[in-house]
């Protein structure tokens, strides 16, 4: 498939925002049960503002993928059958929840509404955090299923697509939280770094599994099924057109197999070992600069990973639209 940079930025940016929010609420939840020391409300407020910034940036990027942005509201109309429509509904709902969560911490309006048997208070931010967590995972599922539900694209039609979207978003968000914590809540840096390492390793397992799976795929379509002719030997000389068309531009990346291999190995290095090394160095040296550099490096790798994700998908129509006269 032809990778659209608007969608690449959309999926990676909102993934960071989702992961960062989950990281913030994880610490607040641990603190509520006395497993971690409580943090200043400014940490949660600033973190929420940063997460919301990534979500807004992703939403803005999505508009560049629309032929008629003024009709964007119509994309939510098919929510009963379309994962894209569900994403369009869940994303603003999640953004609103993150905004309210950050505002509650910023203003200090956080009364306790109930008390659990353990003694932990159920306050406003706890309720918003639970709602935001549910919406964050729902958004991961909706975004991943937009591609995983396409049966004719074998590279995407697997539960690993949703799993990898979730793990990459979580890993990038927790890595950014490590950098934020090193500046505003140093005692939380190692906690976040530990979770980041776990999520990165899980993401590596998930992405490696999808790469191995896709490398072993056997096409279900052939030249015979593409044109509806059952002759045992069919050789295409041209597609019958003198120039390119929508089909040749939008369903094929137009790059060489060598470039795809190079992109694959580069993103594997940028997303996994390099940020982990910078993360370890940042924690050991108590360096916010190294931790933030780890996030920047990993995000660049995620852009390449997402480009590869789209480019690797081989649309069946390319069996016919593969050569220009």
MARKEMI-570117 format. One record per residue: z, x, y of N, C-alpha, C in turn; residue in three letters. Coordinates in pm, whole numbers, plus 50000, padded with zeros to 5 digits. Example, Ala and Ser with C-alpha at 12.3 -4.5 7.8 and 13.67 -1.06 7.14 Angstrom:
<nodes>
507805131949431507805123049550507805132049670ALA
507085128549775507145136749894507875129050003SER
</nodes>
This chain:
<nodes>
500005008449880500005000050000500005008850125UNK
499565003050236499565010150364500945008850427UNK
501655019950449503005018950507502945015150655UNK
503625004450692503715000250832504995006250891UNK
504825014350995505985021251050507005011651110UNK
506554999951157507494990151209508454985451099UNK
507934983450978508774979150866509634990750816UNK
509105002750820509885014550781511125015850870UNK
510925014651002512055015551094512975003451079UNK
512404991651060513244979751042514204981550925UNK
513684984850809514524985250689515544996550693UNK
515175008050750516125019250755517175017150862UNK
516785011950978517745009951087518784999251054UNK
518324987951002519314977550969520174982050851UNK
519624990350763520424995650653521585003950704UNK
521335012350805522415020250865523465010950927UNK
522995000751000523924991451062524784984150961UNK
524174979950852524934973150747525954982550685UNK
525514994650651526425004250590527575008150680UNK
527295009750810528355013450904529385002250916UNK
528924989850923529884978850930530754978350804UNK
530134980050689530904979950564531934991250563UNK
531555002850620532495013950627533675010650716UNK
533415004250829534495000550921535464990750855UNK
534924980450794535794970250736536514975450611UNK
535924985150543536614991250429537914997650473UNK
537865005250582539085011650631540085001350680UNK
539624991050749540544980750797541204973550678UNK
540434971150572540994964450454542044973250387UNK
541734986150370542714995350312543984995750397UNK
543794995850528544954996550619545804984050608UNK
545164972450592545914959850584546854959750464UNK
546494966650357547324967150236548164979950230UNK
548204987350339549044999150345548525011050270UNK
547235011050233546665022250159546155033350249UNK
545945030050376545515039750476546285036950605UNK
546475047050689547145044550817546275035850908UNK
546885027150987546105018651078545395026851185UNK
544245021851228543445028851328543435020951458UNK
543175028151566543085021951697541925012051701UNK
542105000951771541064990851780539784996251842UNK
539915006551926538715012251990537765018151887UNK
538315023351777537475028951671536585018051610UNK
537185006551581536414995551524535454989551627UNK
535884988751753535034982951856533804991651880UNK
534015004751892532885013751915531985014251793UNK
532575014551675531785014651552530945002151539UNK
531524990751574530774978051568529634978051668UNK
529884983451788528824984251889527684993151840UNK
528045004051774527025013151720526235006351609UNK
526934999351520526254992151412525324981451469UNK
525804974351570524984963951632523754970151699UNK
523914982051756522784988951817521694991951716UNK
522074996451597521084999051492520414986151448UNK
521194975551437520614962651395519634957351499UNK
519994958451626519094953951732517824962351733UNK
517964975551717516794984351714515874980651598UNK
516454977451483515634973251369514924960051396UNK
515644950751461515024937951493513854939751591UNK
514044948551690512954951251785511764957351714UNK
512034966651621510934972951546510134962651467UNK
510814952351418510114942351336509074934651415UNK
509274933351547508324925651627506974932651638UNK
506964945951620505694953151627504834950751503UNK
505414944151403504664940951281504044927051287UNK
504304919851395503834906051405502574905351490UNK
501614897751440500394895751517500634886851639UNK
501554877151624501904868151734503434867451742UNK
504054876951813505524877251821506134864351875UNK
505374857151960505904844652016506104833951909UNK
505514835951793505674826251684506684831051579UNK
507464841251612508384847151515509374836951459UNK
509754827151544510744817351498510244809351379UNK
508924808251363508394800551251508624807351116UNK
508924820451119509094827750993510304823050914UNK
511204815550978512394810550908512164797050842UNK
510984791450857510744777650813510724776250661UNK
510354786750589510184785750443511384791650367UNK
512584789550417513754795950359514014791550214UNK
513494780250173513724775650035513004784249933UNK
511884790149971511064797549874510774811949914UNK
511004815450039510604828650089511814837550117UNK
511804849450057512874859050085512774864350227UNK
511564864950282511394869150420512074859250515UNK
511884846350490512534836250573514054837450562UNK
514544840050444515994841450427516514853650502UNK
515734864550501516124876350576516174873250726UNK
515184865650773515114861950915516334853650956UNK
516894846050864518084837950893519354846350882UNK
519444854550779520674862050753520874873150856UNK
519794879750899519944890950993520614886751124UNK
520154876251193520854872151316522294867651290UNK
522514861151175523874856851142524784868951125UNK
524284879251060525064891551042525304898351176UNK
524274898851260524424905151392525474897751475UNK
525464884451470526464876851543527874879551493UNK
528024880951362529334883751303529824897551344UNK
528944907551343529314920951386529734920851533UNK
529004913251615529354912151757530744906251776UNK
531034895451705532354889151716533454898351663UNK
533164905451555534144914751497534494925751597UNK
533464931651657533714942051756534404936651880UNK
534014924551924534624918552043536104915552020UNK
536444910951899537854908051868538694920651877UNK
538164931851829538904944451838538944949551982UNK
537844947952054537774953152191538724945652284UNK
538774932552270539624924352358541064923552310UNK
541314927252184542654926152131543014912152084UNK
542034903152086542284889452038542164889351886UNK
543294891351820543284892651676544554886751615UNK
544814873951641546054867951589546014866251438UNK
547194866751378547324864251235547284849251208UNK
546384845251120546224831051088546964826950962UNK
547264836750878547984834050754548544847150701UNK
549354846050596549944858050535549774857150384UNK
549254867850325549084868150180550424870350111UNK
550534866849982551794869149909552234883749913UNK
551304892949927551654907149935552234910950069UNK
552154901750165552664904650299551584908550397UNK
550364910550350549264914450438548854902450524UNK
548654905150652548284894450745546784891650736UNK
546454878850740545064874650745544764871250891UNK
544184880850962543904878751103542424875651126UNK
542064874051253540704870251288539694880551240UNK
539994893351260539024903751219538894904551068UNK
539954900850996539854900750850538874890050804UNK
538954878250864538034867450829536604871150867UNK
536434876550989535104880751032534574892150944UNK
535474900950902535064912150816534584907550680UNK
535294897750622534874892350492533534885350506UNK
533374877550613532094870650636530984880750658UNK
531264891150737530254901450762529884909150637UNK
530864911650550530584918650424529654910350336UNK
529954897350326529094888450246527684888150304UNK
527574887350436526264886850499525524900150486UNK
526254911250491525634924450476524984925750339UNK
525714921950235525144922950100524034912650080UNK
524174900850140523104890950133521844896250199UNK
522014903550310520854909150379520204920150297UNK
521014928350230520444938450139519594931750031UNK
520114921049975519394913949868518104907849923UNK
518184901350037516994895050095515924905350125UNK
516314916350187515334926750223514704932850099UNK
515524936150000514984941949879514114932449800UNK
514504919649797513764909849718512414906349779UNK
512234908949908510914906849967509864914649889UNK
510254926349841509334935049768509524933849616UNK
510764932149572511014931549428510454918849364UNK
510234908349443509744895849385508234895849362UNK
507534906149408506084906649394505704912149257UNK
505384903249166505114907049028503884916049014UNK
502904914149102501654921649087501774936049139UNK
502874939249207503134953149248504224958749157UNK
503784965049050504714969148945505764979148995UNK
505394987549090506334997549140507524991249211UNK
507334979249267508404972449339509134962249254UNK
508454956749154509004945549078510044950348977UNK
511224953749029512324958648947513634956949023UNK
514744954448952516044953549020516414966449093UNK
515814977649055516114990249122515744989949270UNK
514784981549307514404980549447515574975649531UNK
516214964849488517364959449561518534969349555UNK
518764975149438519864984649422519694996549516UNK
518485001949524518255013649608518355010349755UNK
517864998749797518034994749937519514994049973UNK
520314988649883521744987349908522425000949913UNK
522115009649817522765022649811522355031649927UNK
521085031449964520645039750076521295034950206UNK
521355021750227522015016650346523485020250349UNK
524155018650236525565022150230525815036950253UNK
525015045450191525195059850205524985064350350UNK
523925059450413523655063450551524725058150646UNK
525195045850623526235040250708527555047550694UNK
527955050850573529205058150553529105072450605UNK
527915078350597527735091850653527885091650805UNK
527315081550870527485080251014528945077551048UNK
529615069550966531035066850989531865079650979UNK
531445088850892532155101650881532075109251013UNK
530885109351073530735116051202531515109151312UNK
531495095751313532245088251413533745090551396UNK
534205090451271535635092451245536085106451286UNK
535245116551270535625130151308535885131351457UNK
535345121951535535545121951680536695112951721UNK
536785101051661537745091051706538925088951611UNK
538765092051484539835089951386539795101151283UNK
540165113251322540035124951233540695123451097UNK
541765115451091542445113950963541655105550863UNK
540575099250908539725091250820538475098850775UNK
538265110750826537025118050798536855120950650UNK
537905125850587537795129250444537625116750358UNK
538245105750398538075093250324536615089050327UNK
536025089050445534625085250457533705095250386UNK
534035107850397533205118150333533205116350181UNK
534365112850126534435110549981533575098849938UNK
533655087850012532825076249979531345079050001UNK
531045086950104529645090650128529085098350010UNK
529865107849960529425115949846529155106949724UNK
530045097449699529875088449585528595080249601UNK
528395074749722527215066349744525925074349739UNK
525945086649789524755095149783524405098249638UNK
525405101349557525145104349416524615092049343UNK
525185080349372524675067949311523245065249355UNK
522965067649485521605065749536520625075349469UNK
521075087549443520225097249374519895092449233UNK
520885087149164520655081949029519675070249033UNK
519895061049128519025049449139517595053149175UNK
517435062349271516075065949312515375074049204UNK
516115082849137515515090449028515055081148916UNK
515865070848888515495061248784514215053948822UNK
514065050248950512865043048992511645052348990UNK
511825065049025510705074549021510235076748878UNK
511175078248785510815080048645510135067648589UNK
510675055948625510075043348580508645042048630UNK
508445044448758507115042648816506105052748762UNK
506585064648728505695074848673505165070848535UNK
505885061948466505495057948330504785044448327UNK
504565038448443503935025348445502485026048399UNK
502075015648328500685014348287500105002048357UNK
499015003448429498444992148504498134980248413UNK
498484968348459498174956148384496754951348411UNK
496174956148521494814952248557493854963748530UNK
492594960348520491554970348498490324966448580UNK
489304975048576488074971848646487464958948592UNK
487624956548465487084944248405487774931848459UNK
489104932248469489814920648521489614919448672UNK
489334930548739489164930148884487914922248924UNK
486854923648846485604916848883485234905748785UNK
486054903848681485804892948587484664895348492UNK
484374908048461483294911548368483904918748249UNK
483554914648127484194920048007483434931647943UNK
482434936948011481684948147954482624960047934UNK
482524967147821483474978047792483324990147884UNK
482174991747948481995003448034481494998948171UNK
482374999948270482034996048406482345007748498UNK
481355011748580481535022648676481165017348814UNK
482095018448908481835013649043481265024949129UNK
480155022149193479535031849282479955029349427UNK
480135016849463480545013149598481064998849595UNK
481734994749700482274981249706481274971449765UNK
480124976249809479114967349863479184965550013UNK
479964973850082480074972950228479744986550289UNK
479234986450410478824998850476479995005850545UNK
481124999150564482265005250633483574999650582UNK
484655003650646485974999050606486194984450641UNK
487254978850589487604964850612489114963450608UNK
489594951250627491024948650618491574953050483UNK
490804950550379491254953950244491414969050225UNK
490504976950282490594991350264491644997550355UNK
492004990750464492984996150557494414992350522UNK
494634979950482495994974650468496584975650328UNK
495784978450229496304978650092496244992450028UNK
495915002650108495895016250055496305025750166UNK
497105035850131497645044950233496625054850285UNK
495565057350209494515066350255494845081150248UNK
495945084750184496335098750173496095103950031UNK
496115117150019495845123349889497085122849800UNK
496835124449671497955124949576498845137049602UNK
498245148049650499025160049680500015157349792UNK
499585149949895500495146750005501635138049957UNK
501365128349871502425119949818503465128249742UNK
503005137949665503955146549592504795154649689UNK
504185159749795504925167549893505985159049963UNK
505595146750002506535137750068507695134449976UNK
507415132549849508465129249753509505140249745UNK
509085152649733510025163549720510765166349850UNK
510085164449962510755166650091511845156150113UNK
511545143450086512585133350108513735134850009UNK
513455139349888514545141649793515505152449844UNK
514975162449911515815173149967516565168250090UNK
515875161050178516475156750303517515145750284UNK
517335137350185518255126050165519475129950084UNK
519325139349992520415142049899521105155649918UNK
520555166949875521335179449879521635184550020UNK
520665183550112520875189250244521975182150323UNK
521965168850332523075162250403524415163950335UNK
524415164750201525685167050130526245180750167UNK
525365190850176525825204150217526365204150359UNK
525655197350450526135196450587527435188450595UNK
527555178150512528785170150508529965178750464UNK
529755186450359530835195150309531225205350415UNK
530215211250481530515220850586531225214550704UNK
530815202350741531455195550853532905192150825UNK
533195188050702534575184850665535415197550659UNK
534875207950598535625220450585535905226750721UNK
534945226150811535075232550943535565222751050UNK
535785210051009536195199651103535245199251222UNK
533945198851190532895199451292532165186151302UNK
532385178451409531615165951428530125168551439UNK
529745180051495528325183051513527625183951378UNK
528255190451280527645191751148527565178151079UNK
528585169951096528585156751033527495147851093UNK
527335148351224526285140551287524915146151253UNK
524815159451239523545165551197523195161051055UNK
524205159550969523965154850833523355140950835UNK
523855132450925523295118950935521845119350984UNK
521575127351086520215128151142519245133151035UNK
519635143450961518775148950856518515138450749UNK
519575131550708519395121350604518535109850653UNK
518705105950779517885094850830516405098650834UNK
516105110950872514715115450869514175114850726UNK
515025118650631514625117750490514415103350447UNK
515245094150498515085080050462513775074350516UNK
513365078950634512065074550687510945078850593UNK
511035091150542510015096150450510115088950317UNK
511335086350271511515079050145510905065250153UNK
511125058450266510595044850280509075045050292UNK
508525055350358507075056750363506525058450221UNK
507175066950143506745069150005506875056449923UNK
507935048849946508155036249874506965026949892UNK
506485025650015505355016750041504045022749991UNK
503865035750014502595042149976502405042549824UNK
503495043649749503375044849604502925032049538UNK
503175020649602502795007749542501275006549537UNK
500735004549419499295003849399498854989349384UNK
498274983949490497844969949487496664968349392UNK
496664957949306495554956049212494184955049278UNK
494134950449404492844949049470492154962449492UNK
492924973449486492314986649503491384990449388UNK
491494983149276490544985349167489124982349211UNK
488994972849302487644969249349487334976049484UNK
488274975149579488024980849712488404995749713UNK
487705003749638488045017849628486995027149682UNK
485835022149720484785030849770483905023349868UNK
483475030349973482625024550075481205029650054UNK
480215021050072478815024950051478435036750141UNK
</nodes>
